[in-house]
Amino acid sequence: MYNVIATGSKENAVIYGSNGYIAVDCGVSFAKIKPFLKDLRLVLFSHLHSDHFNSATIKRMAFERPSLRFGCGQFMLDSLLSLNINTNNIDVYDYGKLYDYGIFKISPVKLYHDIEIFGYRLFIDGKKIFHATDTAHLKGITAKDYSIYALEANYDEETVWQHIEEKERRGEFAHQRGAINSHLSIQQAHSFLLNNAGANYEFVQLHQSKQF
């Protein structure tokens, strides 16, 4: 039902569907996505950071699969067009709207990062999936009784300041100072599950830091 090709601070790509119909983000090498390429119908993009948007890979995917569709917000359109992707193969979304592709449906969700970004609700194979990563919070968002919650769980609120202080004491750059204002913590992810998940669900942890 899902395949996490990669997730973290360097590469991100997740494929959903019994036959690999939808990919959310493509921040990986072409070699990693190639085994799944023939079964993909749609590639969704959340935002433009390179760990989610590998330009060389996306351009190669479009070349290898001329019928492959790509979906994004208006804020990413120019970046896709710069890769010489056919305009007719790009679907531009507004958040909150439902888009029906027949074999699946998708609905973008407004998230809160340091640049414009979408999360996604996916309705595929009789499952409801909520995918959200690279967001400072999920305030005002609900996803009641979904089948799969793929949520960022980037850092531990109980230990993050200890990591920051230790790094800065050694004169090292502590990227966690920025992360706490633009990424979702483990505790925030669990709180969202507590308020939304029913009795039967799967929790897929995304964008985890290696230090937590």
GIJOJO-V205047 format. One record per run of one state. SS is the DSSP state (h for helix, s for strand, l for the rest). FROM is the first residue (numbers start at 0). TO is the last residue. If there is no record, write none. Layout:
ss = <SS:SS>
from = <FROM:FROM>
to = <TO:TO>
This chain:
ss = <l:s:l:s:l:s:l:s:l:h:l:h:l:s:l:s:l:h:l:s:h:l:h:s:l:s:l:s:l:s:l:s:l:s:l:s:l:h:l:h:l:s:h:l:s:l>
from = <0:1:6:12:16:21:24:25:26:29:34:36:39:41:44:52:53:54:64:68:73:81:86:89:93:97:100:103:110:117:124:126:132:147:152:154:155:159:169:175:179:184:185:196:201:206>
to = <0:5:11:15:20:23:24:25:28:33:35:38:40:43:51:52:53:63:67:72:80:85:88:92:96:99:102:109:116:123:125:131:146:151:153:154:158:168:174:178:183:184:195:200:205:211>
